[in-house]
Amino acid sequence: MKIHLVAINNIRKFFFLFYGLLARRWKKNFYLYLAAVFTVFAVADTAFLHVTQEMRQGAFDMMVRYRINPPKPDKDIVIVDIDEASLAAMAQDYGRWPWPRQVLGEFLEQLEKQQPKAVVFDILFSDADVYNPDSDTYFNSAIAASDNTFFPILRLDPSSDALSQVKPAMIPGVTPFSGQANAEATVAVVLPHFAAALEGGRLGLNNIYPDVDGVARRYQVYRNDYGWRIPSLPTRVASELGWPQAPAQEVLLNWRGKPFSYHYVSFSDVYADMGRKEKKRPQDEFKDKIVIIGSTAPSLFDIKPTPMSKMHQGVEILATAIDNMKHEDYLRFPEARVAYLLLTLLLVWVSAWAFYRNIGRDKVDRLFGLSQFLLIAISYASINFSTTYINLTGPVALAVAYFTLARIYASGTYKALEQNMVRVSAERGGELRATLLLIRLEGTQNLMVDVVLERIRNALERSGNEVKSVDVLKGVQKGLWELFEYTFAVSWVAAAGDEQMQTRIECDREVVLEKLPAILAKYLAKPENVATCFTYQGDVRGGEQAQASWRVLFAEAILEWEKRQEMKA
């Protein structure tokens, strides 16, 4: 136990010496130096580092996951799910996936009888079924008879573009950007195998590009490849159905909730009912609906991590994108890098100014905490009550980092940087003239907690223009010191014989006394007639004798104060 205490004391001494060294070297300029370092980092992060990007993504995930009132999924979007139950139910007649395309052709034919608004396949039909060519022919005929079916395109890695023979102009729905299109360029894409799908032209990219952390948050409205606009599948649906086009190249998805938020029906259940003479399901079940045919079966591996879940079904991500396009409520995310940079610098430098000017520890903490709460509230409100997400995580994170380091420095060097006339006297040496103003508060009328006393002390220290120290005597010790409960000692020092400085100190003392009533009125509930003041002047020695001479001066001041109070009584 004794060894532990010795170790703790040694650690305390080390930090005391360390902070003392920092205080002597940097003083309050540390806050400005630190702000300059953060300024350089903020500019570099905005330009090329992007360190705060991951923080912004994490903040977005949390805010969108815990929204107060997330938008509801569109009731007219229905997902026909090739789930594990469907795979098991259909296996006896058609084997495991993939089934013969005739199954999907029959399903599409029966589905079209109910007049759905659109049928969107979340299935990539890239190759022919060489073992069932008649089945493919049947499915192709079913597609040809439909005028509202949509099929996905898969964009391969652009590094393979040179190996492709597909030019963008050959893909239905692809349009050139004015004056930019390269007519000879080729793109590596996987198109639907079926001629009817290509002739129908209702094709779109269904690639999901996750962010650097592997989480899917965005959906591309279109790709710009070699000056050609290649639309996404939701964009093609929007175009065919007459919905407004999103103005951006990609959007943040406005999630409707956790997985399985949309209305799902099992493929096998619907398919089985289609083959019955006596139907058990409503025959207008899909009338005017947007029907998305896809799979949630884990064995088919169409699962992606999203802000809502680590295992989010790809078909529901597609449904969310289509839903966003229909209601135009996809999330806009203004980059505003310069604005965010300026906000970061404002937060850092205002904090630096507050620490440098020593406006008061509790006030700095309160104002900084309030500002951070306000910024986070703005971000949270933007994602709850609008479709423009204002992501202030970067400025908040850097401001908090600055504030934390500045607060650590302030706490460690508080004593060393505190204005102290005893220390000033020890550093100056020689014969000095000291002025001591004692202000005693009557504590029975007001609640004198440490926070209130510290606020009054800070306000007194900031009064006037001359350098002075203000100490609080709380009277927590026993005996004689109980007499000085709630007493402020304001002290000045000047070289002996410096009459000009003595005059300035006297003016500064008058300013403190003049502002005292307003200070007490600000921080005390009952400020009337609570303060008793006394001023005393005397000579002190500098250098090594400073502490001893200041103790004598203080004792003389107390005796003189008591004597005058007795004379008044």
C-alpha positions in Angstrom: 0.0 0.0 0.0 2.9 2.3 0.9 4.6 1.6 -2.3 1.5 2.4 -4.3 1.1 5.8 -2.5 4.8 6.6 -3.3 4.2 5.6 -6.9 1.1 7.8 -7.1 2.9 10.7 -5.5 5.8 10.4 -8.0 3.3 10.3 -10.9 1.7 13.5 -9.6 5.0 15.2 -9.2 5.9 14.2 -12.8 2.8 15.7 -14.2 3.1 18.8 -12.1 6.6 19.4 -13.4 5.5 18.5 -16.9 2.6 20.9 -16.9 4.7 23.6 -15.3 7.3 23.3 -18.1 4.5 23.6 -20.7 3.1 26.6 -18.9 6.4 28.4 -18.8 7.2 27.6 -22.5 3.8 28.2 -24.1 1.7 30.0 -21.6 -1.8 30.8 -23.0 -0.3 30.9 -26.5 -0.7 27.1 -26.5 -4.4 27.5 -27.4 -3.5 29.5 -30.5 -0.8 27.1 -31.6 -3.1 24.2 -31.2 -5.8 26.0 -33.2 -3.3 26.6 -35.9 -2.4 22.9 -36.0 -6.1 22.0 -36.2 -6.6 24.6 -39.0 -3.9 22.9 -41.1 -5.4 19.5 -40.5 -8.9 20.6 -41.3 -7.7 22.1 -44.6 -5.8 18.9 -45.5 -8.7 16.7 -44.5 -11.1 18.7 -46.7 -8.6 18.6 -49.6 -7.3 15.1 -49.6 -7.1 13.2 -46.3 -10.9 12.7 -45.7 -10.2 11.3 -42.2 -13.6 12.5 -40.9 -15.4 10.7 -43.7 -15.8 7.5 -41.7 -17.1 9.5 -38.7 -19.7 11.1 -41.0 -20.8 7.7 -42.3 -21.1 6.3 -38.8 -23.2 9.3 -37.7 -25.5 9.0 -40.7 -26.0 5.3 -39.9 -27.0 6.0 -36.3 -29.3 9.0 -37.1 -31.1 7.2 -39.9 -31.5 4.0 -37.8 -33.0 5.9 -34.8 -35.2 8.5 -36.6 -38.3 9.7 -34.8 -40.6 9.2 -37.7 -39.1 7.3 -40.7 -41.2 7.3 -43.9 -43.5 4.4 -44.5 -42.8 1.9 -47.3 -45.1 2.4 -50.3 -48.1 0.1 -50.1 -48.1 -0.2 -53.9 -44.7 -1.9 -54.0 -44.9 -5.6 -53.5 -41.9 -8.0 -53.4 -42.5 -11.5 -54.8 -40.0 -13.4 -52.8 -38.1 -16.4 -54.0 -37.4 -17.3 -50.4 -36.0 -20.5 -48.9 -39.6 -21.8 -48.5 -40.2 -21.3 -52.3 -36.9 -23.0 -53.1 -37.9 -26.0 -51.0 -41.5 -26.1 -52.3 -40.6 -25.9 -56.0 -37.6 -28.3 -55.7 -39.8 -31.4 -56.1 -41.1 -30.4 -59.5 -38.4 -28.1 -60.9 -35.3 -28.8 -58.9 -33.2 -26.3 -57.0 -32.5 -22.8 -58.4 -32.3 -21.8 -61.1 -35.7 -23.2 -62.3 -36.6 -23.6 -66.0 -37.4 -20.1 -67.4 -40.9 -21.4 -68.4 -41.8 -21.2 -64.7 -41.1 -17.4 -64.7 -42.8 -17.1 -68.1 -46.0 -18.7 -66.8 -45.8 -16.5 -63.6 -45.4 -13.4 -65.7 -48.3 -14.3 -68.0 -50.6 -14.8 -65.0 -49.3 -11.7 -63.2 -50.0 -9.5 -66.3 -53.7 -10.5 -66.2 -54.0 -8.5 -62.9 -52.7 -5.4 -64.7 -49.7 -4.4 -62.5 -48.2 -1.0 -63.1 -44.7 -2.5 -63.5 -42.9 -5.8 -63.1 -39.3 -5.5 -62.1 -37.0 -8.5 -62.2 -34.2 -8.4 -59.6 -32.7 -11.4 -61.4 -29.9 -11.3 -64.0 -30.8 -13.5 -67.0 -27.3 -13.5 -68.4 -27.1 -16.8 -70.2 -29.3 -19.2 -72.2 -30.6 -22.4 -70.5 -28.9 -24.8 -72.9 -30.8 -27.8 -71.4 -34.2 -26.1 -71.8 -34.2 -24.1 -75.0 -38.0 -24.4 -75.3 -38.4 -23.0 -71.8 -36.3 -20.0 -72.8 -38.5 -19.5 -75.8 -41.6 -19.5 -73.7 -40.2 -16.9 -71.3 -39.1 -14.7 -74.2 -42.6 -14.9 -75.7 -44.1 -13.9 -72.3 -41.7 -10.9 -72.1 -42.6 -9.8 -75.7 -46.3 -9.8 -74.7 -45.6 -7.4 -71.9 -45.1 -3.7 -72.1 -44.2 -3.0 -68.4 -41.4 -5.5 -67.5 -38.0 -4.2 -66.5 -34.7 -6.1 -66.4 -31.3 -5.4 -64.8 -27.9 -4.8 -66.4 -24.7 -5.7 -64.5 -21.8 -3.2 -65.0 -18.5 -5.1 -64.8 -15.2 -3.6 -63.7 -14.2 -0.8 -66.0 -10.8 -2.4 -66.3 -12.5 -5.0 -68.6 -14.0 -2.4 -70.9 -11.3 -2.8 -73.6 -12.2 -6.5 -73.8 -15.9 -5.8 -74.4 -17.6 -5.5 -77.8 -20.6 -3.7 -76.4 -20.7 0.0 -77.3 -22.9 2.2 -75.1 -25.1 3.2 -78.1 -26.0 -0.5 -78.5 -27.7 -0.5 -75.0 -31.4 0.5 -75.0 -32.1 3.5 -72.8 -28.5 4.8 -72.9 -28.2 8.4 -74.1 -25.1 10.6 -74.8 -24.2 13.7 -72.9 -24.1 16.6 -75.2 -20.6 16.9 -76.9 -19.0 14.3 -74.6 -19.9 10.9 -76.0 -17.1 8.7 -77.3 -18.8 6.7 -80.1 -15.9 4.2 -80.2 -15.8 3.3 -76.5 -16.9 0.0 -75.3 -18.2 -0.9 -71.8 -18.1 -4.2 -70.0 -21.7 -5.1 -69.1 -23.8 -8.1 -68.8 -27.1 -7.7 -70.7 -30.2 -9.9 -70.5 -30.0 -12.9 -72.8 -33.6 -12.6 -74.0 -34.1 -10.6 -77.3 -37.6 -9.5 -76.1 -36.0 -7.8 -73.1 -33.5 -6.0 -75.3 -36.2 -5.0 -77.8 -38.4 -3.7 -75.0 -35.6 -1.4 -73.9 -36.6 -1.3 -70.3 -33.2 -2.0 -68.9 -31.1 -0.4 -66.2 -28.1 -0.9 -64.0 -28.7 -2.7 -60.7 -25.2 -2.4 -59.3 -24.9 -1.6 -55.6 -21.7 0.3 -54.8 -20.9 0.3 -51.1 -18.8 2.9 -49.4 -15.3 2.3 -48.4 -16.4 0.6 -45.2 -18.5 -1.9 -47.2 -21.9 -0.5 -46.2 -24.4 0.4 -48.9 -25.8 3.8 -48.3 -26.1 5.3 -51.8 -27.7 4.3 -55.1 -26.6 5.5 -58.5 -29.1 7.4 -60.6 -26.9 6.9 -63.6 -23.3 6.2 -64.6 -21.3 8.5 -66.8 -19.1 6.2 -68.9 -17.2 7.8 -71.8 -19.8 10.6 -72.1 -22.7 8.2 -72.1 -25.5 8.3 -69.5 -26.3 4.7 -68.4 -29.4 4.8 -66.2 -30.0 2.6 -63.2 -33.0 0.3 -63.0 -35.0 2.5 -60.6 -34.3 5.4 -63.0 -35.7 3.5 -65.9 -38.8 2.6 -63.9 -39.2 6.3 -63.0 -38.8 7.3 -66.6 -41.3 4.8 -68.0 -43.9 5.7 -65.3 -43.5 9.4 -65.7 -41.9 10.2 -62.4 -39.5 13.2 -62.1 -35.9 12.4 -62.6 -33.4 12.8 -59.8 -31.0 15.7 -60.6 -27.9 14.1 -59.0 -25.8 11.3 -60.2 -26.2 9.4 -57.0 -28.5 9.8 -53.9 -28.5 8.7 -50.3 -31.2 6.1 -49.8 -34.0 7.2 -47.6 -34.5 3.9 -45.8 -38.1 2.9 -44.8 -37.0 0.7 -41.9 -35.3 -2.5 -41.0 -35.3 -5.5 -43.5 -38.7 -6.9 -44.5 -40.4 -3.5 -44.1 -42.1 -3.9 -47.5 -45.0 -6.1 -48.3 -43.7 -9.6 -49.2 -45.4 -12.6 -50.8 -43.8 -16.0 -51.3 -43.3 -16.9 -54.9 -44.3 -20.5 -54.4 -47.6 -19.5 -52.7 -48.6 -17.2 -55.6 -47.4 -19.6 -58.3 -49.3 -22.5 -56.7 -52.5 -20.4 -56.5 -52.2 -19.3 -60.1 -52.4 -23.0 -61.1 -55.6 -23.7 -59.1 -59.0 -23.7 -60.6 -60.5 -22.3 -57.4 -58.3 -19.3 -56.4 -57.6 -18.7 -52.8 -55.8 -15.4 -53.3 -57.4 -12.1 -54.4 -57.4 -11.8 -58.2 -56.6 -8.1 -58.0 -53.8 -8.6 -55.6 -51.2 -7.0 -57.9 -53.5 -4.6 -59.8 -51.7 -1.2 -60.2 -48.8 -2.5 -58.1 -45.1 -2.3 -58.7 -44.1 -5.9 -58.5 -40.5 -6.7 -57.8 -39.4 -10.3 -58.3 -36.3 -11.2 -56.4 -34.9 -13.4 -53.6 -34.2 -13.1 -49.9 -32.9 -16.7 -49.7 -29.5 -16.6 -48.0 -28.3 -19.4 -50.2 -28.6 -17.1 -53.2 -26.2 -14.6 -51.6 -28.1 -11.4 -52.5 -27.5 -9.7 -49.1 -25.7 -6.5 -48.4 -24.8 -4.5 -45.2 -26.7 -1.2 -44.9 -27.2 1.4 -42.1 -30.3 -0.5 -41.1 -28.9 -4.0 -40.9 -25.7 -6.0 -41.5 -27.8 -8.4 -43.6 -30.1 -6.4 -45.8 -31.8 -8.1 -48.8 -30.7 -6.8 -52.2 -34.3 -6.9 -53.5 -35.4 -4.6 -50.7 -32.5 -2.2 -51.4 -33.9 -2.1 -55.0 -37.4 -1.5 -53.7 -36.2 1.3 -51.5 -34.5 3.0 -54.5 -37.7 2.7 -56.6 -39.8 4.0 -53.6 -37.4 7.0 -53.3 -37.7 7.7 -57.0 -41.5 7.6 -56.9 -41.8 10.0 -53.9 -38.7 12.1 -54.7 -37.7 11.7 -51.1 -34.2 10.3 -51.6 -31.8 12.1 -49.4 -29.8 15.0 -50.9 -26.4 15.4 -49.3 -24.8 18.7 -50.2 -21.0 18.3 -50.2 -20.5 21.9 -49.0 -16.9 21.2 -48.2 -15.9 24.8 -48.0 -18.8 25.6 -45.7 -18.0 22.7 -43.4 -14.4 23.8 -43.4 -15.3 27.3 -42.4 -17.7 26.0 -39.7 -14.9 23.8 -38.3 -12.5 26.8 -38.2 -15.1 29.0 -36.6 -15.7 26.4 -33.8 -11.9 25.8 -33.2 -10.9 29.5 -33.2 -13.9 30.6 -31.0 -12.9 27.9 -28.5 -9.3 29.0 -28.7 -10.3 32.6 -28.1 -12.4 31.6 -25.1 -9.5 29.6 -23.5 -7.0 32.3 -24.4 -9.1 35.1 -22.8 -10.0 32.8 -19.9 -13.7 33.7 -19.9 -14.3 31.1 -17.2 -14.1 27.3 -17.2 -17.8 26.7 -16.6 -18.9 29.3 -19.2 -16.5 27.7 -21.8 -17.9 24.3 -21.0 -21.5 25.4 -21.2 -21.2 27.4 -24.4 -19.2 24.7 -26.1 -21.5 21.9 -25.0 -24.5 24.0 -26.2 -22.9 24.6 -29.6 -22.2 20.9 -30.2 -25.7 19.9 -29.1 -27.1 22.5 -31.5 -25.1 21.2 -34.4 -25.9 17.6 -33.8 -29.6 18.6 -33.4 -29.4 20.3 -36.8 -28.1 17.2 -38.4 -30.7 15.0 -36.7 -33.5 17.4 -37.5 -32.5 17.5 -41.2 -32.8 13.8 -41.6 -36.1 13.7 -39.7 -37.9 16.6 -41.2 -36.4 17.1 -44.6 -34.8 15.2 -47.5 -31.6 17.2 -47.2 -29.1 15.6 -44.9 -26.8 18.2 -43.3 -23.9 16.2 -42.0 -22.1 18.3 -39.4 -20.2 15.4 -37.9 -16.8 16.5 -39.3 -16.9 20.0 -37.8 -18.3 18.6 -34.5 -15.6 15.9 -34.3 -12.7 18.2 -34.9 -14.1 20.8 -32.5 -14.5 18.2 -29.8 -11.0 17.0 -30.4 -9.6 20.5 -30.1 -11.7 21.3 -27.0 -10.6 18.0 -25.3 -6.9 18.8 -25.8 -7.3 22.4 -24.8 -9.3 21.4 -21.7 -6.6 18.9 -20.7 -3.9 21.6 -21.0 -6.1 24.2 -19.1 -6.7 21.7 -16.3 -3.0 20.7 -16.0 -1.6 24.3 -16.2 -4.4 26.1 -14.3 -2.2 26.8 -11.3 0.9 27.6 -13.3 -1.0 30.1 -15.6 -3.2 31.6 -12.9 -2.4 35.3 -12.1 -0.6 35.2 -8.8 1.0 38.3 -7.3 3.2 36.2 -5.0 4.7 34.5 -8.0 5.1 37.8 -9.8 6.9 39.2 -6.8 9.2 36.2 -6.6 10.1 36.6 -10.3 10.6 40.4 -10.2 12.7 40.8 -7.1 13.6 44.1 -5.4 11.4 46.3 -3.3 7.7 46.3 -4.3 4.5 48.1 -3.3 1.5 45.8 -2.9 -2.2 46.7 -2.9 -4.7 44.2 -1.4 -8.5 44.5 -1.7 -10.5 42.2 0.5 -14.1 41.5 -0.4 -16.2 39.5 2.1 -19.6 38.2 1.2 -22.3 37.4 3.7 -23.2 33.7 3.0 -26.4 33.3 4.9 -28.5 35.1 2.3 -27.3 33.3 -0.8 -26.3 29.8 -1.9 -22.5 30.0 -2.1 -21.5 27.0 -4.1 -18.1 26.6 -5.7 -19.5 27.3 -9.2 -20.9 30.7 -8.1 -17.7 31.7 -6.3 -15.6 30.8 -9.3 -17.8 32.8 -11.6 -17.5 35.9 -9.3 -13.8 35.4 -9.1 -13.5 35.3 -12.9 -15.6 38.4 -13.3 -13.5 40.3 -10.8 -10.3 39.2 -12.5 -11.6 40.5 -15.9 -12.7 43.8 -14.4 -10.4 46.7 -15.2 -7.3 46.7 -17.4 -4.4 46.0 -15.0 -2.8 42.7 -14.2 -4.1 41.4 -10.9 -4.8 38.1 -9.1 -8.1 37.2 -7.5 -8.1 34.4 -4.9 -11.1 32.9 -3.1 -10.9 32.2 0.6 -13.6 29.6 1.3 -13.0 29.2 5.0 -13.0 25.4 4.8 -10.2 25.2 7.3 -10.8 25.2 11.0 -9.8 27.9 13.5 -8.8 31.4 12.5 -9.5 30.7 8.7 -13.2 30.3 9.4 -13.3 34.0 9.7 -12.5 34.4 6.0 -15.3 32.3 4.6 -16.5 33.6 1.2 -13.7 36.2 1.0 -12.1 37.4 -2.2 -8.5 38.7 -2.1 -7.7 41.0 -5.1 -4.1 41.9 -5.2 -1.8 44.2 -7.4 1.9 44.8 -7.2 4.2 47.5 -8.6 7.8 48.6 -8.2 8.4 50.7 -5.1 8.5 54.4 -6.2 6.6 53.8 -9.4 4.0 56.5 -8.8 2.5 56.2 -12.3 1.8 52.5 -11.9 0.4 53.1 -8.4 -2.0 55.6 -9.9 -3.1 53.0 -12.6 -3.6 50.4 -9.9 -5.7 52.8 -7.9 -7.9 53.4 -10.9 -8.1 49.7 -11.5 -9.2 49.1 -7.9 -11.9 51.8 -8.3 -13.2 50.0 -11.5 -13.4 46.7 -9.6 -15.4 48.3 -6.8 -17.6 50.1 -9.3 -18.4 46.8 -11.1 -18.8 44.7 -8.0 -22.5 45.4 -7.5 -23.3 44.4 -11.1 -21.2 41.2 -10.7 -23.0 40.2 -7.5 -26.4 41.0 -9.0 -25.6 38.7 -11.9 -24.6 35.7 -9.8 -26.4 36.0 -6.5 -30.1 35.8 -5.8 -30.0 38.5 -3.1 -27.0 40.8 -3.8 -28.1 43.7 -1.7 -25.8 44.6 1.2 -23.9 41.3 1.2 -20.4 42.7 0.4 -17.9 44.3 2.8 -14.7 45.7 1.3 -11.4 46.8 2.7 -8.2 48.0 1.0 -4.7 47.8 2.4 -1.3 48.8 0.9 2.2 47.8 2.1 5.7 47.0 1.1 6.8 43.5 0.1 10.1 42.0 -0.9 10.6 40.2 -4.2 12.7 37.2 -4.9 13.0 34.4 -2.4 11.4 36.5 0.4 8.2 37.1 -1.6 6.1 34.5 0.1 7.1 35.4 3.6 6.6 39.2 3.0 3.1 38.5 1.5 2.1 36.5 4.5 3.1 39.4 6.7 1.2 41.8 4.5 -1.9 39.7 4.6 -1.7 39.5 8.4 -1.3 43.2 8.7 -4.3 43.8 6.5 -6.5 41.5 8.6 -5.4 43.2 11.8 -6.1 46.7 10.3 -9.5 45.5 9.0 -10.5 44.2 12.4 -9.3 47.4 14.1 -11.4 49.6 11.8 -14.5 47.3 12.3 -14.1 47.7 16.1 -13.9 51.4 15.8 -17.1 51.5 13.7 -18.9 49.4 16.2 
